[in-house]
Amino acid sequence: MALAQLKLLINLARVDGQVVEKERNYILNIGKANGLPAEDIHPLFERGHDFVVPKDITDQQRFDYIFSLVQLMKIDERLYKEEIRYCARVASKLGYDQGIIFDLMLHVREVMEKHELDELRNLTAKYLNQ
């Protein structure tokens, strides 16, 4: 699952034509937190990846995917239409209404407390199309 998430994040980071250091570090940290060594992650930055969302994904994993995408999109403090469109497509593949992206863009920050994440998780649940 972590590898699929990293590939989606890398695709997003590459949308504007360059992967800045903050984006690269964010992706590397997610990989490391999921037990993937940096030397396995670095080559992934060199190319685009198929747009694949695992079929057997849990609601928690859905949230983690969409949250990390929006957090990455906001990390360089510049939002591009292409990034928003990409996140909306991933949201749809995850089973969310695409409107979730705009709500998340208002609430997601670089550092968030546990209770804020719990509130955000509850907010995102209303966007699930299940």
Backbone bond lengths (Angstrom), bond angles and torsions (degrees), N, CA, C in turn:
res aa  C-N    CA-C-N  psi(-1)  N-CA   C-N-CA  omega(-1)  CA-C   N-CA-C  phi
1 M - - - 1.450 - - 1.526 111.62 -
2 A 1.329 116.32 -42.53 1.468 120.01 -176.75 1.521 111.20 -61.60
3 L 1.306 116.95 -38.40 1.460 120.35 -179.38 1.529 110.75 -64.55
4 A 1.322 117.18 -41.88 1.469 120.68 177.90 1.527 110.10 -62.65
5 Q 1.328 117.09 -41.14 1.459 121.05 178.80 1.524 110.61 -63.68
6 L 1.322 116.76 -43.94 1.467 120.36 179.55 1.524 111.42 -61.26
7 K 1.312 116.55 -39.84 1.461 119.79 179.82 1.521 111.34 -64.96
8 L 1.330 117.60 -39.80 1.469 120.74 176.44 1.528 110.32 -63.89
9 L 1.329 116.42 -41.44 1.468 120.86 178.91 1.527 110.89 -64.56
10 I 1.308 116.55 -42.31 1.471 120.35 179.40 1.522 110.12 -63.80
11 N 1.324 117.33 -42.09 1.466 119.87 176.49 1.526 110.42 -57.70
12 L 1.319 116.78 -44.27 1.468 120.55 179.07 1.523 110.46 -62.78
13 A 1.323 117.28 -45.32 1.469 121.22 -178.74 1.527 110.90 -61.66
14 R 1.315 117.36 -30.05 1.469 121.62 -177.65 1.532 113.32 -85.63
15 V 1.331 117.84 -9.26 1.473 121.57 -175.51 1.523 112.39 -56.04
16 D 1.324 117.67 -40.89 1.472 120.26 -176.91 1.528 112.32 -87.83
17 G 1.328 117.45 8.84 1.455 120.83 174.79 1.512 115.35 92.67
18 Q 1.321 117.43 -9.16 1.463 119.43 178.19 1.519 110.13 -149.42
19 V 1.318 115.46 144.46 1.454 121.79 175.88 1.522 106.32 -104.00
20 V 1.336 116.11 109.53 1.462 119.60 -178.76 1.529 109.59 -79.45
21 E 1.312 115.74 163.24 1.462 121.40 -174.41 1.529 112.71 -57.61
22 K 1.332 117.48 -41.47 1.469 120.23 179.43 1.530 111.10 -61.44
23 E 1.335 116.65 -39.51 1.466 120.67 178.31 1.527 110.29 -66.34
24 R 1.319 115.91 -46.34 1.471 121.14 -179.97 1.534 110.42 -59.28
25 N 1.323 117.03 -46.32 1.469 121.01 -179.76 1.526 111.86 -63.89
26 Y 1.323 116.29 -40.08 1.467 120.77 178.34 1.531 109.82 -59.83
27 I 1.306 116.44 -48.07 1.469 121.41 -179.45 1.529 110.93 -64.86
28 L 1.321 116.66 -43.01 1.468 120.05 177.90 1.527 111.13 -61.05
29 N 1.327 117.39 -40.72 1.466 120.88 179.57 1.523 111.88 -64.60
30 I 1.322 117.59 -39.09 1.466 119.97 176.95 1.522 109.45 -65.04
31 G 1.318 116.28 -42.82 1.464 119.49 177.56 1.516 112.11 -60.36
32 K 1.326 116.26 -47.31 1.473 120.60 -179.99 1.527 111.04 -61.83
33 A 1.346 116.43 -40.93 1.463 120.26 179.60 1.534 111.52 -63.15
34 N 1.321 116.08 -22.65 1.456 121.07 178.71 1.523 112.83 -102.10
35 G 1.325 116.41 15.36 1.451 121.14 173.67 1.515 116.17 83.25
36 L 1.326 117.41 13.10 1.465 119.95 178.25 1.523 109.67 -96.64
37 P 1.326 118.19 125.67 1.462 120.11 179.69 1.536 111.50 -70.59
38 A 1.314 115.57 148.73 1.465 121.79 -178.39 1.528 111.90 -56.00
39 E 1.319 117.46 -36.42 1.468 119.57 -178.69 1.527 112.35 -66.48
40 D 1.325 117.64 -21.38 1.473 120.47 174.64 1.527 111.50 -84.36
41 I 1.329 116.45 -23.33 1.467 121.19 -176.47 1.526 111.72 -86.88
42 H 1.314 117.51 -39.95 1.475 121.62 -175.91 1.540 113.67 -50.34
43 P 1.336 119.70 -45.72 1.472 118.85 -179.46 1.537 113.54 -63.04
44 L 1.319 117.66 -22.23 1.466 121.11 -178.93 1.535 112.14 -66.82
45 F 1.327 116.69 -23.51 1.467 121.06 -178.59 1.529 112.56 -72.62
46 E 1.310 116.92 -15.32 1.455 121.18 -173.22 1.524 114.53 -80.13
47 R 1.326 117.95 -11.12 1.461 119.23 -177.99 1.525 110.56 -149.92
48 G 1.340 114.60 164.39 1.452 120.49 174.01 1.525 109.80 -77.61
49 H 1.310 115.93 165.54 1.459 120.91 -176.67 1.518 109.91 -131.39
50 D 1.322 115.10 155.88 1.456 119.71 176.25 1.521 109.81 -59.37
51 F 1.317 114.66 149.48 1.453 123.20 -178.22 1.530 107.67 -86.62
52 V 1.339 116.25 82.85 1.458 120.80 -173.67 1.528 110.22 -121.73
53 V 1.326 114.35 129.95 1.457 121.27 172.43 1.530 106.04 -116.39
54 P 1.328 117.65 125.08 1.471 119.79 -178.95 1.523 111.96 -55.98
55 K 1.320 116.64 143.56 1.463 122.20 -177.45 1.533 112.63 -74.27
56 D 1.316 117.96 -35.78 1.464 122.13 -174.84 1.533 112.43 -94.10
57 I 1.315 116.03 43.07 1.456 121.68 -175.18 1.538 110.68 -86.23
58 T 1.328 116.31 138.91 1.468 121.01 178.71 1.533 110.02 -85.76
59 D 1.323 116.30 166.33 1.466 119.67 178.23 1.531 110.91 -61.74
60 Q 1.341 116.92 -37.14 1.469 120.19 177.99 1.528 110.12 -63.55
61 Q 1.311 117.42 -42.58 1.454 121.10 178.79 1.529 111.15 -66.76
62 R 1.335 117.28 -37.95 1.468 120.56 175.28 1.523 109.90 -56.96
63 F 1.325 114.31 -48.20 1.464 119.56 179.72 1.525 110.51 -60.61
64 D 1.333 116.73 -46.80 1.468 120.43 -179.83 1.532 110.93 -58.25
65 Y 1.325 116.88 -42.51 1.466 121.15 179.62 1.521 110.96 -61.12
66 I 1.342 116.06 -53.17 1.461 119.32 -173.74 1.522 110.81 -70.41
67 F 1.324 116.99 -36.71 1.460 120.60 177.57 1.525 110.49 -63.02
68 S 1.322 117.10 -47.57 1.468 120.17 -178.00 1.525 110.90 -65.18
69 L 1.329 117.67 -35.50 1.468 119.94 177.50 1.525 111.28 -63.59
70 V 1.327 116.48 -46.81 1.468 119.49 -178.98 1.522 110.17 -68.08
71 Q 1.321 117.53 -39.40 1.461 120.20 178.01 1.530 110.20 -61.91
72 L 1.321 117.09 -42.79 1.462 120.60 177.80 1.524 110.76 -64.90
73 M 1.318 117.27 -41.70 1.463 121.09 -179.22 1.530 110.35 -59.22
74 K 1.325 116.57 -35.47 1.466 120.82 -176.43 1.526 113.54 -88.66
75 I 1.322 118.07 -10.38 1.456 121.77 -170.50 1.529 113.61 -64.12
76 D 1.325 117.41 -32.49 1.469 118.85 -179.64 1.532 112.06 -92.21
77 E 1.350 115.41 6.84 1.464 122.84 174.90 1.523 113.37 62.89
78 R 1.334 116.38 19.94 1.468 121.84 174.41 1.513 107.75 -133.84
79 L 1.317 115.99 130.10 1.456 120.07 179.22 1.522 109.24 -109.02
80 Y 1.306 115.28 131.36 1.456 121.83 178.48 1.518 109.22 -112.61
81 K 1.329 116.09 144.80 1.463 120.89 178.76 1.523 110.89 -55.49
82 E 1.328 116.48 -39.48 1.464 120.45 -178.89 1.530 110.81 -63.10
83 E 1.331 116.81 -37.61 1.462 120.64 178.32 1.522 110.51 -65.91
84 I 1.322 115.95 -44.28 1.466 120.35 -179.82 1.527 109.96 -63.08
85 R 1.325 117.20 -43.23 1.469 121.04 178.18 1.533 111.14 -61.97
86 Y 1.321 115.78 -43.40 1.465 119.95 179.51 1.534 109.95 -61.12
87 C 1.325 116.88 -47.39 1.468 120.79 179.88 1.531 110.86 -61.90
88 A 1.317 117.09 -38.29 1.469 120.80 178.71 1.527 110.40 -64.58
89 R 1.335 117.71 -39.91 1.466 120.86 177.68 1.526 111.21 -64.96
90 V 1.333 116.12 -42.38 1.470 119.31 177.98 1.522 109.61 -64.56
91 A 1.328 117.29 -42.97 1.471 121.14 178.53 1.520 110.26 -55.49
92 S 1.323 115.88 -44.65 1.460 120.83 179.51 1.526 110.75 -62.43
93 K 1.333 117.32 -43.83 1.476 121.77 177.73 1.525 111.57 -63.03
94 L 1.343 116.25 -29.92 1.457 120.97 179.08 1.528 112.30 -79.62
95 G 1.342 116.22 -7.47 1.455 119.75 179.71 1.519 113.95 96.72
96 Y 1.322 116.73 11.62 1.461 121.25 178.22 1.524 110.46 -96.72
97 D 1.320 115.52 154.13 1.453 121.05 166.83 1.522 106.52 -69.18
98 Q 1.322 117.72 140.01 1.464 120.89 -175.89 1.523 113.38 -62.98
99 G 1.319 117.64 -20.54 1.463 121.42 178.26 1.518 113.88 -62.28
100 I 1.326 116.19 -15.66 1.461 119.94 179.09 1.525 111.85 -58.64
101 I 1.314 116.63 -31.98 1.468 120.61 -175.77 1.520 111.00 -60.84
102 F 1.318 117.13 -43.91 1.463 119.63 -178.02 1.527 111.43 -68.43
103 D 1.344 116.46 -37.15 1.456 119.57 177.07 1.528 110.24 -65.87
104 L 1.322 116.77 -43.49 1.458 120.23 179.32 1.532 111.83 -65.85
105 M 1.322 116.75 -36.74 1.468 119.33 179.72 1.530 110.59 -60.37
106 L 1.319 117.30 -29.20 1.465 121.12 178.84 1.525 112.68 -76.80
107 H 1.335 117.20 -28.44 1.460 120.71 -170.96 1.526 116.08 -108.65
108 V 1.308 117.89 -24.72 1.466 120.38 -175.15 1.525 110.22 -78.90
109 R 1.338 114.03 132.62 1.467 121.08 175.81 1.530 108.36 -128.68
110 E 1.313 115.69 168.59 1.466 120.89 -177.65 1.524 111.81 -61.47
111 V 1.330 116.86 -42.21 1.460 121.63 179.01 1.523 107.77 -122.04
112 M 1.327 115.59 128.20 1.455 120.44 -178.60 1.519 109.67 -135.36
113 E 1.333 115.32 144.36 1.463 122.03 177.29 1.531 109.60 -77.48
114 K 1.330 116.30 160.52 1.455 120.94 -178.88 1.529 111.56 -58.60
115 H 1.330 117.99 -44.08 1.468 119.59 -178.59 1.536 111.21 -64.92
116 E 1.328 117.59 -31.35 1.466 120.74 176.40 1.528 110.66 -68.23
117 L 1.324 115.80 -39.99 1.472 120.24 177.52 1.526 110.83 -65.18
118 D 1.331 116.56 -39.21 1.461 119.96 177.86 1.525 111.02 -63.35
119 E 1.323 116.72 -42.76 1.468 120.83 177.49 1.527 110.63 -62.97
120 L 1.318 115.71 -41.21 1.465 120.85 179.35 1.527 111.02 -66.12
121 R 1.322 116.53 -38.46 1.469 121.14 177.52 1.530 109.68 -61.70
122 N 1.329 116.73 -42.32 1.465 120.63 177.69 1.529 111.10 -65.20
123 L 1.317 116.67 -39.57 1.460 121.41 178.76 1.526 110.81 -62.58
124 T 1.323 116.64 -43.67 1.464 120.00 -177.59 1.518 112.54 -68.77
125 A 1.326 117.29 -27.13 1.467 120.74 -178.83 1.526 111.33 -58.64
126 K 1.330 117.65 -32.85 1.465 119.46 -178.63 1.541 112.52 -70.46
127 Y 1.317 116.72 -14.93 1.472 121.30 179.36 1.530 113.12 -90.93
128 L 1.342 117.40 -7.65 1.471 119.72 179.82 1.521 109.94 -68.83
129 N 1.309 116.40 134.24 1.466 122.49 -178.10 1.526 112.26 -92.52
130 Q 1.291 117.29 30.26 1.479 119.18 -175.71 1.497 111.23 -97.19
